Amino acid sequence: MVSEKPWHDDWLLGRCAVDIPQWMWGMLLVWIGITLGTGIRLYRTRRSWMRKYQDDRPQR
């Protein structure tokens, strides 16, 4: 007799003990995307701002 399980339990989660709801995975992915995007944007703007500041500074 085959025990009834969700179809994603075997190959996706690898028999995880904790069953994480799907909306939590969605929230996690959204937060990861927001964090990565914000970090990359801040890093790029900071680098370009530092380069511009060095260019504008009078040389002595």
C-alpha positions, 0 to 999 in steps of 0.5 A: 500500500502506497502512503499518500504524500505530497508529490514534491516531498521526495525530490524537492525537499529530500525528505525534510523533517519540517514541512515549510508552506509554499507561501513561506518559500515565496516570501523567502525568495522575494526577500532574497531578491530584494536584498540582493538587488538592494545590495548590488545597487548600493554597492554600484552607486557607492563605487561610482560616487567614490570615483566621481568624488575622487575625480572632482577633488582638486589635485595637489 
